[in-house]
Structure formats: structure tokens, C-alpha cells
Amino acid sequence: MTEPDGNVDFRDLPADRGEVDTERPHPEGVALEALETTALIGFLATDQHRAVNAVEAATAELAVLAEAVVAAMNRQGRLIYLGAGTSGRLGVLDASECPPTFNADPATIIGVIAGGDASLRRSSEGAEDDPQGAVADLERLKVASPDVVIGIAAGGTTPWVLGGLVEASRRGATTALISCARRGTPEGCDHLVVLATGPEPLVGSTRMAAGTATKIALNALTTTVFTRLGRVRGGRMIDLRATNAKLHDRCLRILRELFPDLDRREADRWLHAADDSLRAAVESIEAERHGV
């Protein structure tokens, strides 16, 4: 081992993040390797309850953010997620699930991950350190008002995300940060949502409680947004298209729930006539029955 001396240049040390909530040791100080398998699974599962509690505590902040997204989309704006690592993957996942669930235009809800789409399968951790790294993506997407850009950073310190929010704000977009660690509102951020999950049982592994809380929060956010935009009726997806057997069946069952006098074959005739659009089928049935 070479001893340091005055003639050797050493690399710069990173900032000490030991005080970030998600980097601190778990308060129970459990040695995971000392637990037998059933006890370990039970401990890890029970620990996830903190994720639900964290999202419930942030309900008011998430509601304000949801209303901002609804207002933006009503003005032809988009929802764009920025994230690195697990946070980026969760943003891309939520964005990709909205078109099949709500028949949303894929161009209106977009997930961007540090390192590009290749990072969805293979980690690209170094990309997250560049505060200017998201600028090219924001330029490519022509981000501006009335877009909403939501940065997702479990520890709340990811330079790629924070720099992206500054650039999005400069471009006139509404901005937000979802963090699982307590922090102040960063530069260029209009809405701060803290999901205070605290330390992880596997220290620093934010795919655990922080990842679960983030998934819950994003599910709640976009389901609320598209409900407010009229894409839900009575707890049912109303903008479905029968593009496979599962969705075909779901469309038929929803039609029969909304119009109990229809049998399954009659419901399918309406659906087929509506080019397999559930919303169009519902509107056609209502129009006929109300003499419109």
C-alpha cells in the first residue's frame, strides 16, 4: 500500500452525506445476516409499513402538486419525471403505465432517467453526478410553460435531478421535488414533497422503504390527476381500449356494471361498434337511452 506524500495527487473527496436520512443506520440496528430466513423476511416486510405512513403524512403536499398537474394538463402541458437509479426507474414506470390505464397520450406523461433508457436495465450511477446532465433531455423535449417537471431523488441530493429542476424552472415549467429525506426547498423548485421514510434496514438501499413510498406516491398522484381529468368513473377505468383478451373482458364487465340490463354479447356488440373504445361505447349507449 502506497503511503500518501506531498508528491502524489489524490482525487477529491465526495461530500459527507452521513446526515442524510436515507444514509443513516436503521434505528433498530439489526444485523440482517444474523437473522434466520423467516425472521429476516418478516422484519423487512414489516419495516415497509413506514413507506405507507410517510405517504399519508405528505397527503396535503401531494394534493397541491396533483392540482398543479391537472391545471397544467388542462392547458395542454405535460408531466415529466426526472430521476436517477431506482427513482428514475420508478418515474419511467409510472409514466409508462398511464397510457394503458387511462388511455393517456404517451407524449403527455414522460419519464426521463439519468444515463438514458439503457439505465433501466443496467445501472449508470455515474450519470447522476452531473448537474447539467438533464439539460439536453429538457432541450430535446422543449420543456416550457405549462409543463410540470417533477424530480425524484430518494436522498434529496442528486445533482442530475437538482440541476434539471433549475433548468426546467428557467424554461418556465412548474417544478417539484419528491424526496424521501428531510431537506429544504432547493433552487428552482416550486413544490417540495418529503416522504420521510427514514433510514433503511439495509443502509442506503433506497429501493426499499424509500422506493416503496415513491411508488405509492406516484400511483396516488397520477391516479388523482387522471380522475380529475375525467378518466375514471365510479372507481372504474373509463378510457380503456380492448387491445387484448384481458382488457376486452374488463371492458365487457364494466359495461355490464354500468348497464346491468346488457348481457355479455350485447355489451360486446356496443364495444365492437365503438371500435373497442370503452368510453365511446358508454357514450353511445347513454346517447341512445337519453334520446340524444
C-alpha positions as CSV (number, residue, x, y, z in Angstrom):
1,M,0.0,0.0,0.0
2,T,1.5,3.3,-1.0
3,E,1.6,6.0,1.7
4,P,0.5,9.5,0.7
5,D,3.1,12.1,0.4
6,G,3.4,15.6,-0.9
7,N,4.4,14.5,-4.4
8,V,1.2,12.5,-5.1
9,D,-2.1,14.0,-6.2
10,F,-5.2,12.4,-4.7
11,R,-8.7,12.6,-6.0
12,D,-11.2,14.9,-4.3
13,L,-13.2,13.5,-1.5
14,P,-17.0,13.4,-2.0
15,A,-19.3,15.4,0.3
16,D,-20.1,13.6,3.5
17,R,-23.8,12.6,3.3
18,G,-23.8,10.8,6.6
19,E,-26.5,13.1,7.9
20,V,-28.9,12.4,5.1
21,D,-31.9,10.4,6.5
22,T,-31.6,7.6,4.0
23,E,-27.9,7.1,4.7
24,R,-28.1,6.8,8.4
25,P,-28.1,3.4,10.2
26,H,-31.5,1.9,10.9
27,P,-32.7,2.8,14.5
28,E,-33.2,-0.9,15.4
29,G,-29.6,-1.6,14.4
30,V,-30.5,-5.1,13.2
31,A,-27.7,-7.3,11.8
32,L,-29.6,-8.8,8.9
33,E,-27.1,-11.6,8.4
34,A,-27.8,-12.8,12.0
35,L,-31.5,-13.4,11.4
36,E,-32.8,-16.7,10.2
37,T,-34.7,-16.6,6.9
38,T,-38.3,-16.3,8.1
39,A,-37.4,-13.7,10.7
40,L,-35.4,-11.7,8.1
41,I,-38.3,-11.7,5.6
42,G,-40.7,-10.7,8.4
43,F,-38.5,-7.9,9.5
44,L,-38.1,-6.5,6.0
45,A,-41.8,-6.7,5.3
46,T,-42.9,-5.1,8.5
47,D,-40.4,-2.3,8.0
48,Q,-42.2,-1.3,4.8
49,H,-45.1,0.0,6.8
50,R,-43.0,3.2,7.2
51,A,-43.5,3.8,3.5
52,V,-47.3,3.9,3.8
53,N,-47.0,6.2,6.8
54,A,-44.7,8.5,5.0
55,V,-47.0,9.0,2.1
56,E,-50.0,9.5,4.3
57,A,-48.1,12.2,6.2
58,A,-47.5,14.0,2.9
59,T,-51.1,13.9,1.6
60,A,-51.6,17.7,1.7
61,E,-48.4,18.4,-0.3
62,L,-49.2,15.6,-2.9
63,A,-52.7,17.0,-3.3
64,V,-51.4,20.5,-4.1
65,L,-49.0,19.0,-6.6
66,A,-51.7,16.9,-8.2
67,E,-53.9,20.0,-8.7
68,A,-50.9,21.8,-10.3
69,V,-50.5,18.9,-12.7
70,V,-54.2,18.9,-13.5
71,A,-54.2,22.6,-14.2
72,A,-51.1,22.2,-16.4
73,M,-52.6,19.4,-18.4
74,N,-55.8,21.3,-18.9
75,R,-53.6,23.9,-20.6
76,Q,-52.0,21.3,-22.9
77,G,-49.0,20.9,-20.6
78,R,-47.1,17.7,-19.9
79,L,-45.9,15.8,-16.8
80,I,-42.2,15.0,-16.9
81,Y,-40.4,12.9,-14.3
82,L,-36.6,13.3,-13.8
83,G,-34.8,10.7,-11.7
84,A,-31.6,8.6,-11.4
85,G,-31.3,5.0,-10.4
86,T,-34.3,3.5,-8.6
87,S,-36.0,6.9,-8.5
88,G,-35.6,7.3,-12.3
89,R,-36.9,3.8,-12.9
90,L,-40.0,4.4,-10.8
91,G,-40.7,7.6,-12.7
92,V,-40.4,5.8,-16.1
93,L,-42.6,3.0,-14.8
94,D,-45.3,5.4,-13.6
95,A,-45.2,7.3,-16.9
96,S,-45.4,4.1,-19.0
97,E,-48.4,2.7,-17.0
98,C,-50.6,5.7,-17.5
99,P,-51.3,5.2,-21.3
100,P,-52.8,1.7,-20.9
101,T,-54.6,2.6,-17.6
102,F,-56.1,5.9,-18.6
103,N,-55.6,6.0,-22.4
104,A,-53.3,8.9,-21.8
105,D,-51.3,10.2,-24.7
106,P,-47.7,8.9,-24.1
107,A,-46.4,12.3,-25.2
108,T,-48.1,14.0,-22.3
109,I,-46.5,12.0,-19.4
110,I,-42.8,11.2,-19.8
111,G,-40.2,9.6,-17.6
112,V,-36.5,10.6,-18.1
113,I,-33.8,8.7,-16.3
114,A,-30.1,9.7,-15.9
115,G,-28.0,7.8,-18.3
116,G,-30.9,7.2,-20.8
117,D,-33.1,4.2,-21.3
118,A,-30.2,1.8,-21.0
119,S,-30.1,2.7,-17.3
120,L,-33.5,1.0,-16.9
121,R,-31.7,-2.4,-17.2
122,R,-28.1,-1.6,-16.3
123,S,-27.1,0.8,-13.6
124,S,-25.4,4.0,-14.7
125,E,-24.6,5.5,-11.4
126,G,-22.0,8.0,-12.5
127,A,-24.5,9.9,-14.7
128,E,-26.3,11.2,-11.6
129,D,-23.4,13.3,-10.5
130,D,-23.6,15.8,-13.4
131,P,-25.8,18.8,-12.5
132,Q,-26.0,19.7,-16.2
133,G,-26.8,16.1,-17.3
134,A,-30.5,16.6,-17.8
135,V,-30.2,19.8,-19.8
136,A,-30.0,18.0,-23.1
137,D,-33.1,16.0,-22.3
138,L,-35.1,19.1,-21.4
139,E,-34.0,20.8,-24.6
140,R,-35.0,17.7,-26.6
141,L,-38.4,17.7,-25.0
142,K,-38.7,21.5,-25.5
143,V,-39.8,21.9,-21.9
144,A,-41.6,25.2,-21.2
145,S,-44.7,26.6,-19.6
146,P,-47.2,25.0,-18.8
147,D,-45.2,21.7,-18.4
148,V,-44.7,20.3,-14.9
149,V,-41.3,18.7,-14.2
150,I,-41.1,16.5,-11.1
151,G,-37.7,15.5,-9.8
152,I,-37.5,12.3,-7.8
153,A,-34.5,11.8,-5.5
154,A,-34.7,9.5,-2.6
155,G,-31.9,11.2,-0.7
156,G,-32.9,14.6,-2.0
157,T,-29.3,15.5,-3.1
158,T,-28.9,14.0,-6.6
159,P,-27.1,16.7,-8.7
160,W,-28.6,15.4,-12.0
161,V,-32.1,15.9,-10.6
162,L,-31.5,19.2,-8.8
163,G,-29.7,20.7,-11.8
164,G,-32.6,19.6,-14.1
165,L,-35.1,21.4,-11.9
166,V,-33.1,24.6,-12.1
167,E,-33.1,24.3,-15.9
168,A,-36.8,23.4,-16.1
169,S,-37.7,26.4,-13.9
170,R,-35.5,28.6,-16.1
171,R,-37.6,27.4,-19.1
172,G,-40.8,28.4,-17.4
173,A,-42.1,25.0,-16.2
174,T,-43.7,24.3,-12.8
175,T,-41.3,22.2,-10.8
176,A,-41.4,19.8,-7.9
177,L,-39.1,17.6,-5.9
178,I,-40.1,14.3,-4.3
179,S,-37.5,13.3,-1.6
180,C,-37.5,10.6,1.0
181,A,-35.1,12.5,3.2
182,R,-35.8,15.7,5.0
183,R,-34.4,18.8,3.3
184,G,-35.2,22.4,2.5
185,T,-36.7,23.5,-0.8
186,P,-33.9,23.6,-3.4
187,E,-33.3,26.2,-6.0
188,G,-35.8,26.3,-8.8
189,C,-38.3,24.1,-7.0
190,D,-42.0,25.3,-6.7
191,H,-43.3,22.2,-4.7
192,L,-41.4,20.1,-2.2
193,V,-42.8,16.8,-1.2
194,V,-40.9,14.9,1.6
195,L,-41.8,11.3,2.1
196,A,-40.0,10.9,5.4
197,T,-39.2,7.1,5.4
198,G,-36.1,7.5,7.4
199,P,-33.1,5.1,7.5
200,E,-33.2,1.8,5.6
201,P,-32.7,-1.6,7.2
202,L,-30.0,-2.1,4.5
203,V,-28.3,1.2,5.0
204,G,-28.5,3.4,1.9
205,S,-30.6,1.0,-0.1
206,T,-33.4,3.3,-1.1
207,R,-35.0,0.7,-3.3
208,M,-36.6,-0.5,0.0
209,A,-38.8,1.8,2.1
210,A,-38.0,4.9,0.1
211,G,-38.7,3.0,-3.2
212,T,-42.0,1.7,-1.9
213,A,-43.1,5.2,-0.7
214,T,-42.1,6.7,-4.0
215,K,-44.2,4.1,-5.9
216,I,-47.2,4.7,-3.7
217,A,-46.9,8.5,-4.0
218,L,-46.6,8.3,-7.8
219,N,-49.5,5.9,-8.1
220,A,-51.6,8.3,-5.9
221,L,-50.5,11.3,-7.8
222,T,-51.3,10.2,-11.3
223,T,-54.5,8.3,-10.4
224,T,-55.7,11.5,-8.8
225,V,-54.7,13.6,-11.8
226,F,-56.5,11.4,-14.3
227,T,-59.5,11.1,-12.1
228,R,-59.7,14.9,-12.0
229,L,-59.3,14.9,-15.8
230,G,-62.4,12.7,-16.2
231,R,-60.7,9.4,-17.0
232,V,-62.3,7.5,-14.1
233,R,-66.0,6.8,-13.3
234,G,-67.1,5.1,-10.2
235,G,-63.7,3.7,-9.5
236,R,-63.5,2.2,-12.9
237,M,-61.1,2.9,-15.8
238,I,-63.4,4.5,-18.4
239,D,-60.9,5.2,-21.1
240,L,-59.9,1.6,-21.8
241,R,-59.4,0.1,-25.2
242,A,-60.0,-3.7,-25.7
243,T,-56.5,-4.3,-27.1
244,N,-56.1,-7.8,-25.6
245,A,-58.2,-10.5,-24.1
246,K,-57.8,-9.3,-20.5
247,L,-58.8,-5.7,-21.4
248,H,-61.6,-7.0,-23.7
249,D,-63.1,-8.9,-20.7
250,R,-62.6,-5.9,-18.4
251,C,-64.4,-3.6,-20.9
252,L,-67.3,-6.0,-21.1
253,R,-67.6,-6.3,-17.3
254,I,-67.5,-2.6,-16.8
255,L,-70.2,-2.1,-19.5
256,R,-72.4,-4.6,-17.7
257,E,-71.8,-3.0,-14.3
258,L,-72.8,0.4,-15.7
259,F,-75.7,-1.0,-17.7
260,P,-77.0,-4.1,-15.8
261,D,-79.6,-5.0,-18.4
262,L,-77.0,-5.8,-21.0
263,D,-75.8,-9.4,-21.4
264,R,-72.3,-10.1,-22.3
265,R,-72.9,-10.5,-26.1
266,E,-74.9,-7.2,-26.3
267,A,-72.2,-5.4,-24.4
268,D,-69.6,-6.7,-27.0
269,R,-71.8,-5.5,-29.9
270,W,-71.7,-2.0,-28.4
271,L,-67.9,-2.3,-27.8
272,H,-67.2,-3.5,-31.3
273,A,-69.3,-0.7,-32.8
274,A,-67.3,1.8,-30.8
275,D,-64.0,0.4,-32.3
276,D,-63.2,-1.3,-29.0
277,S,-63.2,2.0,-27.1
278,L,-64.9,1.7,-23.7
279,R,-65.6,5.4,-23.4
280,A,-67.1,5.6,-26.9
281,A,-69.3,2.6,-26.1
282,V,-70.6,4.1,-22.9
283,E,-71.3,7.4,-24.5
284,S,-73.1,5.7,-27.4
285,I,-75.3,3.7,-25.0
286,E,-76.1,6.8,-22.9
287,A,-76.9,8.8,-26.0
288,E,-79.3,6.2,-27.3
289,R,-81.1,5.8,-24.0
290,H,-81.4,9.5,-23.4
291,G,-82.5,10.2,-27.0
292,V,-79.6,12.4,-27.8
